[in-house]
């Protein structure tokens, strides 16, 4: 209980000041800062808070300590629209050696939060990850995550994304053992493909839920296809653009007997038409506690709940 109170207090104190200028004690990156890149700054373990000044940085940053918070400079902390910090690279998985290793930012520790960063992998039409999250209690706030194929590897643990922009074409929200909640965000498609590729492989408690968000963009964009036999994805209370075809969902190289592809309360032209036979309409929305756990959600920044 004491630890949860301290975490909440730190969110309130740092969150109020850490957007347009660095808070006291933060490790700083960029013009006027101590380090030239986030990856260099992360080697300095004197603080758990990092602040990145406005600029574009070509980098591969790997976060290996828990409880880290990284803030990008902005005057609009509640959204991605005022982001001034871009961290980018163009490394494909084929060159890096794995999906995770190609990630421009890689999260390898629990209870990490990223704020107001543009995170890009510009390689193009190949597996090339912008953000790879490999541990739980992850918070992504006001992020703009862009790529083409496999943009966001949401692979392990509980993950919460709010007020963000996630962009790609093929399987650009994917992973194996994560339970993720994406809310009040833009899902932007840049060509024909599939938004999600859930690799859930057993009847575990994990979900991919996209809640109260907007799907827009170009190409024919299916809501998802099953990477694993037990793929489970829900789009609820979303506005679906005309880029979503009437079938809504697609098959892949797996059976659909155990797949859960579901919708609730969606609107827009992409919500119309005869859906794939293996998809379903829910009678009620899925709750955030079902997805992220029935215990305390104090690890989520309360400003973004």
C-alpha positions, -999 to +999 in steps of 0.1 A: +000+000+000+028+024+009+046+017-024+014+023-043+009+057-025+044+068-033+040+058-069+008+078-072+024+108-054+053+107-078+030+108-108+012+138-094+044+157-086+064+148-118+035+148-141+026+184-133+060+198-142+079+173-165+065+182-199+078+216-210+109+215-189+128+189-170+118+182-133+144+184-106+167+155-106+158+143-141+186+130-164+184+152-196+189+145-233+194+167-262+203+204-267+209+218-233+209+184-218+237+162-204+235+134-230+232+134-268+208+104-270+184+085-248+205+053-251+235+071-237+214+087-209+200+053-199+235+042-188+233+069-161+214+053-133+214+082-109+176+088-115+146+069-127+133+100-146+146+111-180+137+142-200+143+146-237+145+181-252+129+188-286+147+173-315+150+142-338+173+115-326+185+084-345+189+059-318+182+024-304+172+028-267+169-002-245+153+002-210+164-025-186+156-009-152+121-010-137+101+022-127+117+043-154+098+073-168+108+090-200+093+124-209+094+141-242+093+179-242+058+192-250+034+220-242+004+196-248+011+167-224-024+151-227-019+142-264+006+133-291-003+163-312+022+186-295+051+162-295+085+177-303+107+147-297+112+120-324+133+089-318+138+070-350+158+043-367+154+021-398+166-014-387+146-045-399+143-076-378+162-095-405+193-074-398+189-070-361+184-108-355+149-107-339+118-086-339+126-072-304+161-063-314+149-042-343+129-020-320+138+017-319+128+017-282+129-016-264+113-020-229+128-049-210+117-041-175+084-037-155+066-005-146+080+017-174+062+048-186+068+067-218+053+102-224+050+124-255+075+106-277+073+100-315+088+066-319+095+055-355+110+027-375+112+039-411+126+008-428+094+002-447+078-030-459+094-056-437+093-067-401+107-036-384+096-026-349+093+009-336+084+000-300+089-034-284+075-039-249+087-071-232+074-066-196+043-056-177+028-026-161+038-005-191+022+029-197+023+047-231+009+082-229+007+107-258+029+085-280+031+086-318+043+051-329+049+047-366+061+021-390+048-002-417+049-039-407+050-049-370+051-014-357+042-021-321+054-054-305+032-056-274+046-089-263+045-095-226+026-084-195-001-058-189+002-027-211-019+005-212-018+030-241-038+063-240-042+094-262-018+080-287-013+075-325-003+040-337+004+036-374+012+008-399-001-015-425+006-052-417+002-068-383+012-035-367-001-043-332+011-078-324+026-100-297+023-133-278+017-130-241+005-095-234-028-081-222-032-046-236-057-018-234-055+009-260-079+038-254-088+072-269-062+067-296-059+069-334-052+037-353-039+049-387-034+025-416-011+033-445-019+005-468-036-029-473-031-052-443-042-062-408-042-040-377-037-067-351-020-101-350-027-116-317-003-145-311-021-159-280-013-196-279-035-209-250-066-201-230-048-177-208-062-144-193-048-121-220-067-097-243-060-071-269-087-045-265-089-013-285-114+010-267-130+043-276-106+049-305-107+058-342-096+036-370-087+056-401-063+057-431-057+042-465-059+007-479-081-023-469-074-027-433-088-058-415-092-054-377-071-085-372-059-119-382-049-148-359-012-153-354-020-178-326-047-205-323-062-186-293-060-150-307-083-127-287-090-092-299-119-068-292-127-034-308-153-016-287-169+018-288-146+027-317-153+047-349-143+025-378-134+042-411-142+031-446-107+014-447-122-014-427-139-039-451-173-054-444-159-088-433-139-069-406-116-098-398-093-122-417-080-157-415-043-166-415-024-199-413-042-211-382-076-225-373-103-202-360-121-226-336-106-210-305-102-175-319-121-146-303-126-117-326-153-095-312-169-060-314-191-039-293-208-006-300-187+004-330-198+031-354-187+045-387-187+030-423-163+003-413-187-011-387-212-020-414-216-051-435-216-089-430-188-098-406-166-129-409-184-160-396-157-166-369-162-132-354-188-121-328-208-092-315-206-087-277-236-080-255-216-057-233-181-041-234-150-057-219-139-039-187-104-026-181-102-047-150-108-078-171-079-070-193-054-055-169-063-073-137-089-070-109-063-057-084-050-022-082-043-003-114-022+023-095+007+018-120-014+037-146-009+074-146-043+087-132-042+117-156-047+093-185-073+069-171 
